[in-house]
Amino acid sequence: MFGFRSGGGGRQVLLSLTLLAWATPAAALQWELNSSSGGEIPVPNGGTQQTACVVGDLDGDGIDDFVVGERTLTPSLVAYFWRPSGWLQAVIDPGTLDVEAGGVIVDIDGDGDQDLLLGGDNASNQMWWWENPGSLPYPPGGWTRRLIKDSGRTHHHDQAVGDFDGDGELELAFWNQNDSDRLFLADFPADPRATEPWSWVEIFNASDRIEGMTTADINLDGKTDIVGGGYWFEHTGGFNYTPHLIEAGRTYTRTVVGQFVPGGRPEIVISPGDADGPLRWYQWDGAVWQPTELDPWLEHGHSLSLGDVDHDGRLDFHVAEMHSPGAGEQAESRIYLNQGGGVFALETISVGLGNHESRLADVNGDGWLDVVGKPFSFNAPGVNVWLQVPGGASAVPERSAGSLAVAPNPFNARCSLRLQTTRPQVVTIAVHDVRGRQVATLATGVRLAEGEHEFVWDGRTQAGAASPSGTYFFRVSGSDRADIVKVVLVK
């Protein structure tokens, strides 16, 4: 898969935690709002319980699309595609369905396009996946829906997909809240189209109400770990996963993981989801996760995602509060811009517009992350998309790639990253997508001599799956460097 060749704001901070260092951003970000209330984006349906919002490239053009789910009326699932002439809407499921928050867009059947996976809410014991039919327009009946689960208890708030056991195959992890808040794991079937339902096993039984799930290689052992509910889960063999506590009491939460500070384990950000509480990020000190408080009180901070928003080579994150329930007219949508060294600069995008499962995504293909927003019930039905306008953010210079070079760029099958070192050093090289998610690792703690070195990426993920067309970033980190260079994959 990979090759290597060497040539030689204003709220009191709790004093029991590390205090947040603040900075003023170099330039204000600029946004252009497209909304259903403004007439730019059609509403998903007429319902007022918009539970799901999932982002991914559905039509294979290298641009993020998104799906909104609503659980009381038809159609239950609607996809949105940005076009220069306006927003295109397409129905994925024309029926009524008890869809819950969470969900994953991933190639389930191995045919090269991105499918959709969601779970049922408090009224449903089912989980489903929808087979992507390919190019638009979609059939009148939408995508083919297939069963993953149709037994046991109800309520499946959050799922994640990854190669958690290191066998080269994908697994599905999901919470089942009304089954004693258990965490289950299911292997992808050999033939997902012909397998209904899937088989799954329990890997954890929580002692409290629990939500939130993401994935990351927390302990840097080369395996993707499950992270959520204040824990991360380490595979220790077979279907055995050891839970490691991040912080007690962070069960009803949203979680993202990224390399906010170069070197060592990635950092973790946790916000309250269907609850009120603090917004904190956590750094591993070799023994425990040390918290830093960003805000002592968010009200239903049910939106949390990460990516390099201002193109400076550092991971930032977006967090937003719900309106009702939530912070009401004081509900904020914010970007925390990473200034380096554990310092963040806060930018507020909106106040008074509720956000639920809102996401960072590049929906118009200009290379800059936008905010895909939707409320749960307040001012529903409707969608809000904040398109980032390059200009304010472009005043923040990209980090110099220094002695890095990529060729060919754009590329189709494989590309080479050439790195010049002036003295011996230890480096880690990872590939990230435009939303900051780590796609692949080319080197982990590799000691390089002085001279020129070459690393090859074949466009595949760490699990061996083909990456979709789009913009990616090589991040090179070491004891005395943290460089980034952009590459475009075109198929």
C-alpha positions in Angstrom: 0.0 0.0 0.0 2.7 2.4 1.0 6.4 2.7 -0.1 9.4 4.4 1.3 12.8 5.0 -0.2 15.6 6.9 1.6 18.5 8.7 -0.2 20.5 9.3 2.7 -15.4 33.7 25.0 -16.0 35.8 28.3 -17.2 33.0 30.6 -15.4 32.1 33.7 -12.9 29.2 33.4 -12.8 26.6 36.2 -9.6 26.9 38.2 -9.3 23.2 38.7 -8.3 22.8 35.1 -5.6 24.1 32.8 -6.5 27.6 31.7 -7.1 28.2 28.1 -4.7 30.4 26.2 -6.5 32.8 23.8 -5.3 34.5 20.7 -6.7 36.8 18.1 -7.0 35.3 14.6 -4.9 36.9 11.9 -8.1 37.7 9.9 -11.8 37.1 10.4 -13.3 34.3 8.5 -16.0 35.3 6.0 -19.2 33.3 5.4 -22.2 33.4 3.0 -25.4 31.9 4.3 -27.5 29.7 2.1 -30.7 28.7 3.8 -34.2 27.2 3.4 -35.7 30.3 5.0 -33.9 32.5 2.5 -35.1 30.4 -0.4 -31.7 29.1 -1.5 -32.1 25.5 -0.3 -35.3 23.4 -0.4 -36.6 22.0 2.8 -36.0 18.2 3.4 -39.7 17.5 4.0 -42.5 19.1 6.1 -41.5 17.4 9.4 -40.1 19.1 12.5 -37.9 16.3 13.9 -34.7 16.5 11.8 -32.5 13.9 13.5 -29.7 13.0 11.1 -27.1 14.9 9.0 -24.4 12.9 7.4 -21.6 14.2 5.0 -19.8 12.4 2.2 -19.2 12.3 -1.6 -22.3 10.6 -2.9 -21.8 11.2 -6.6 -18.1 10.6 -6.9 -17.2 14.1 -8.1 -14.7 14.8 -5.2 -17.1 17.3 -3.6 -18.9 16.7 -0.3 -22.6 16.2 -0.4 -24.9 15.7 2.6 -28.0 13.8 3.7 -30.7 15.1 6.1 -33.0 12.6 7.9 -36.4 13.4 9.4 -38.5 10.8 11.3 -42.1 11.9 11.2 -43.0 12.5 7.5 -42.0 11.6 4.0 -39.4 11.5 2.4 -37.3 10.4 5.4 -33.9 10.8 3.8 -33.0 13.6 1.3 -29.6 14.2 -0.3 -28.2 17.7 -1.2 -25.7 18.5 -4.0 -24.2 22.0 -4.6 -24.2 23.1 -8.2 -23.1 26.5 -9.6 -26.8 27.0 -10.7 -28.1 26.2 -7.2 -28.8 23.4 -4.8 -30.0 20.0 -6.2 -32.1 17.8 -4.0 -32.6 14.0 -4.4 -34.6 11.5 -2.4 -32.8 8.5 -0.9 -35.7 7.0 1.0 -39.3 8.1 0.1 -40.9 6.4 3.1 -41.4 7.3 6.7 -38.6 5.9 9.0 -37.7 6.3 12.6 -34.1 7.5 11.9 -31.8 8.6 14.7 -28.8 10.9 14.9 -25.5 9.5 13.9 -24.9 7.6 10.7 -21.9 6.9 8.4 -21.3 7.3 4.7 -18.9 4.5 3.6 -18.6 2.0 0.7 -20.3 -1.0 2.3 -20.6 -3.3 -0.7 -17.2 -2.6 -2.2 -18.4 -1.3 -5.5 -16.4 2.0 -5.3 -19.2 4.4 -4.4 -20.3 5.7 -1.0 -23.3 4.1 0.7 -25.3 5.3 3.7 -25.8 3.7 7.2 -28.2 4.8 9.9 -29.8 3.4 13.0 -33.4 3.6 14.4 -34.4 5.9 17.2 -36.2 5.2 20.5 -39.2 3.6 18.6 -37.1 1.2 16.4 -34.9 -1.8 17.0 -33.6 -1.6 13.4 -30.5 -0.4 11.7 -30.2 -0.1 7.9 -27.8 0.6 5.0 -28.8 2.1 1.7 -27.0 1.0 -1.5 -25.9 3.9 -3.7 -27.3 3.4 -7.2 -24.6 5.6 -8.7 -25.1 8.6 -10.8 -28.1 11.0 -10.6 -31.0 11.0 -11.2 -31.9 8.4 -8.6 -34.7 5.8 -9.2 -38.2 7.0 -8.2 -38.0 4.6 -5.3 -34.7 6.0 -4.0 -31.9 3.9 -2.9 -32.3 0.2 -2.0 -32.6 -0.1 1.8 -31.2 -3.3 3.5 -31.4 -4.5 7.1 -28.4 -4.6 9.4 -30.4 -5.2 12.6 -34.1 -6.0 13.3 -34.1 -7.5 16.8 -33.1 -6.7 20.4 -33.7 -3.3 22.0 -34.4 0.1 20.4 -32.4 3.3 20.1 -29.1 3.5 18.1 -27.6 7.0 18.6 -24.2 7.0 16.8 -22.2 4.5 14.8 -18.6 4.3 13.5 -16.8 2.1 10.8 -13.2 1.1 10.8 -10.7 -1.7 10.8 -10.7 -2.0 14.6 -9.0 -5.4 15.0 -6.3 -4.9 12.3 -7.5 -7.8 10.1 -7.7 -5.6 7.0 -11.5 -5.7 6.9 -14.1 -3.2 8.1 -16.2 -3.5 11.2 -19.2 -1.5 12.4 -19.5 -0.3 16.0 -22.7 1.1 17.4 -24.4 2.1 20.6 -27.7 0.5 21.6 -29.0 2.9 24.3 -32.1 1.0 25.3 -30.1 -2.2 25.7 -28.4 -1.1 28.9 -26.3 1.3 26.8 -24.2 -1.5 25.3 -21.6 -1.1 22.6 -21.8 -3.7 19.9 -19.5 -4.7 17.0 -20.4 -6.3 13.7 -18.1 -7.6 11.0 -19.0 -6.5 7.5 -20.5 -9.5 5.8 -18.7 -11.0 2.8 -21.7 -10.1 0.7 -23.6 -7.3 2.3 -26.3 -7.2 -0.4 -27.3 -10.8 0.4 -27.0 -10.7 4.2 -29.9 -9.5 6.3 -29.5 -9.0 9.2 -25.8 -8.9 10.1 -24.3 -10.6 13.2 -23.0 -8.6 16.1 -21.5 -9.1 19.5 -21.4 -7.0 22.7 -18.0 -5.5 23.5 -18.9 -3.0 26.4 -21.7 -2.4 28.8 -21.9 1.2 30.1 -23.0 2.1 33.6 -24.7 5.4 32.5 -26.6 6.9 29.5 -24.1 7.1 26.7 -23.7 8.8 23.3 -21.1 9.9 20.8 -18.6 7.9 18.7 -15.6 8.6 16.4 -12.5 6.7 15.4 -8.7 7.3 15.7 -5.5 5.5 16.4 -5.2 6.7 20.0 -2.2 4.7 21.2 -0.4 4.9 17.9 -0.2 1.1 17.5 -1.4 1.2 13.9 -4.9 0.1 14.7 -8.0 2.3 14.5 -9.6 2.6 17.9 -13.3 3.4 18.9 -13.7 6.6 20.9 -16.9 7.8 22.6 -18.8 8.4 25.8 -15.7 9.5 27.7 -13.7 6.3 26.8 -11.5 4.9 24.1 -11.6 1.2 23.3 -8.4 -0.8 22.6 -8.6 -4.1 20.7 -6.8 -6.8 22.7 -7.7 -9.9 20.6 -10.7 -11.5 19.1 -13.8 -9.6 20.1 -12.1 -8.3 23.2 -11.8 -4.5 23.7 -10.4 -2.8 26.8 -12.2 0.5 27.7 -9.8 3.3 28.8 -11.3 6.3 30.6 -10.7 9.7 29.2 -12.7 11.6 31.9 -15.5 10.4 34.1 -19.0 11.8 33.6 -18.5 12.6 29.8 -21.0 10.0 28.7 -23.7 12.0 27.0 -21.3 13.8 24.6 -19.9 14.4 21.1 -16.3 13.6 20.5 -13.6 14.4 17.9 -9.9 13.4 17.8 -7.1 15.0 16.0 -3.4 16.0 16.1 -3.9 19.5 17.5 -0.4 19.6 19.0 2.5 18.0 17.0 4.0 14.8 18.4 2.6 12.1 20.7 -0.9 10.8 20.9 -3.6 12.8 19.2 -5.7 15.1 21.3 -9.4 14.7 22.1 -12.2 17.3 22.2 -15.5 16.5 24.0 -18.6 18.7 24.1 -22.0 17.9 25.7 -24.5 16.5 23.2 -28.1 16.0 24.5 -27.0 17.6 27.7 -25.4 20.7 29.2 -21.8 20.9 30.4 -18.2 21.9 29.6 -16.3 22.0 26.4 -12.9 20.6 27.0 -9.9 19.2 25.0 -7.6 16.6 26.4 -3.8 15.9 26.0 -2.1 12.7 27.0 0.8 13.3 29.5 2.0 9.8 29.5 -0.2 8.7 32.4 -3.6 10.4 32.2 -5.6 12.7 29.9 -5.1 16.3 31.0 -8.1 18.5 30.4 -8.1 22.1 29.2 -11.4 23.9 29.5 -12.6 26.0 26.5 -16.0 26.9 27.9 -17.5 25.8 31.3 -21.1 25.6 30.0 -22.4 24.7 26.6 -26.1 23.9 26.3 -26.8 20.9 24.1 -23.6 21.3 22.1 -24.8 18.6 19.7 -22.5 19.6 16.8 -18.8 18.9 16.8 -16.5 18.3 13.9 -12.9 19.1 12.9 -10.8 20.2 9.9 -8.3 22.8 8.8 -10.8 25.7 8.4 -8.3 28.5 7.7 -5.7 26.6 5.6 -2.8 27.2 8.0 -1.9 23.5 8.3 -3.3 23.1 11.8 -6.5 21.3 12.8 -9.4 23.5 13.9 -12.8 22.4 15.1 -16.5 23.6 14.9 -18.9 23.3 17.8 -22.5 24.5 18.0 -25.4 24.5 20.4 -29.1 23.5 19.9 -31.8 26.1 20.3 -34.8 24.2 21.9 -33.8 22.3 23.9 -30.6 24.2 24.2 -29.4 27.8 24.6 -32.4 29.5 22.9 -31.6 32.8 21.4 -28.1 32.6 22.8 -27.3 29.4 20.9 -23.9 29.9 19.3 -22.1 28.3 16.3 -18.3 28.7 16.7 -15.0 27.9 15.1 -12.0 27.3 17.4 -8.9 28.2 15.2 -5.8 26.3 16.3 -2.9 28.8 16.7 -0.4 26.2 17.8 0.9 25.2 21.2 -2.5 24.5 22.6 -3.7 28.1 21.9 -7.1 28.6 20.1 -8.8 31.7 18.7 -12.6 31.8 18.9 -14.7 33.0 16.0 -18.5 33.0 16.2 -20.4 32.2 13.0 -24.0 32.7 14.2 -26.1 33.3 17.3 -29.7 32.3 17.8 -29.9 29.6 15.1 -30.1 26.1 16.5 -27.6 23.5 15.3 -28.0 19.7 15.6 -25.5 17.3 14.0 -24.1 20.2 11.9 -20.8 19.4 10.1 -17.7 20.9 8.5 -17.6 20.0 4.8 -16.4 21.4 1.5 -19.7 21.3 -0.2 -18.9 23.6 -3.2 -15.5 22.1 -4.1 -13.5 25.3 -3.7 -11.1 23.7 -1.2 -12.4 25.6 1.8 -14.4 24.0 4.6 -18.0 25.2 4.9 -20.5 24.5 7.7 -23.5 22.3 6.9 -26.1 23.2 9.5 -29.6 22.1 10.5 -31.8 22.5 13.5 -33.5 19.5 15.2 -37.0 21.0 15.8 -36.7 24.8 16.2 -37.3 26.5 12.9 -37.6 23.1 11.2 -38.0 22.0 8.5 -35.0 23.7 7.1 -31.3 23.6 6.3 -28.6 26.3 6.8 -25.2 26.1 4.9 -22.5 28.7 5.6 -20.2 28.8 2.6 -16.8 30.0 3.5 -15.7 32.9 1.3 -11.9 32.9 0.7 -10.6 36.3 1.5 -10.8 36.8 5.2 -9.3 33.4 5.8 -6.9 33.7 2.9 -5.1 36.4 4.8 -3.9 33.5 7.0 -0.9 32.1 5.0 -0.6 28.4 4.5 2.2 26.9 6.4 5.3 26.6 4.3 5.9 23.1 3.0 9.6 23.8 3.3 11.6 21.0 1.7 8.5 19.0 0.7 7.5 18.2 -2.9 4.7 16.0 -4.3 4.6 14.6 -7.9 2.6 14.1 -9.9 0.0 16.6 -8.5 -2.9 16.1 -9.3 -2.4 12.3 -9.4 -4.5 9.3 -10.3 -2.8 6.0 -9.3 0.1 7.0 -7.1 2.2 10.0 -6.1 5.5 10.5 -4.4 6.3 12.8 -1.5 9.9 13.9 -1.5 11.4 15.1 1.8 14.8 16.8 2.2 16.3 16.7 5.7 19.3 18.8 6.6 20.1 16.6 9.7 19.0 13.3 11.2 15.5 13.3 12.7 12.5 11.2 13.5 9.3 11.9 11.5 5.7 10.8 11.3 3.9 11.2 8.0 0.1 11.0 7.7 -2.4 11.6 5.0 -5.5 13.6 5.9 -8.7 14.5 4.0 -10.0 18.1 3.8 -12.1 17.6 7.0 -8.9 16.7 9.0 -9.6 12.9 9.2 -6.6 10.7 9.0 -6.8 8.6 6.0 -3.5 6.8 5.9 -0.1 6.7 7.6 3.1 6.6 5.5 5.5 6.6 8.4 5.4 6.4 12.2 8.4 7.4 14.1 10.8 6.7 11.3 14.4 7.8 11.8 15.7 9.6 8.7 19.3 10.4 7.9 20.4 13.7 6.4 19.4 13.8 2.7 16.5 13.2 0.4 13.8 10.6 1.1 10.8 9.5 -0.8 7.4 8.2 0.4 4.8 6.8 -2.0 1.0 6.9 -1.6 -1.2 4.8 -3.8 -4.4 6.6 -2.9 -5.6 4.0 -0.5 -6.7 4.2 3.1 -4.9 2.4 5.9 -7.5 -0.4 5.6 -6.7 -0.8 1.9 -9.9 0.8 0.5 -9.6 3.2 -2.5 -10.0 6.9 -1.4 -12.5 9.0 -3.3 -11.4 11.9 -5.6 -10.7 15.1 -3.7 -8.1 17.2 -1.9 -5.7 15.6 0.6 -2.9 16.8 2.8 0.5 15.2 3.7 1.4 16.2 7.2 5.0 15.7 8.2 5.7 16.1 12.0 8.9 15.6 13.9 10.9 17.0 16.8 11.8 20.2 14.8 9.2 20.4 12.0 5.5 20.3 11.3 5.0 20.8 7.6 2.0 20.3 5.3 1.6 20.0 1.5 -1.6 19.6 -0.5 -2.3 16.9 -3.1 -5.3 16.3 -5.4 -6.5 12.8 -6.2 -8.4 12.6 -9.5 -10.2 9.5 -10.8 
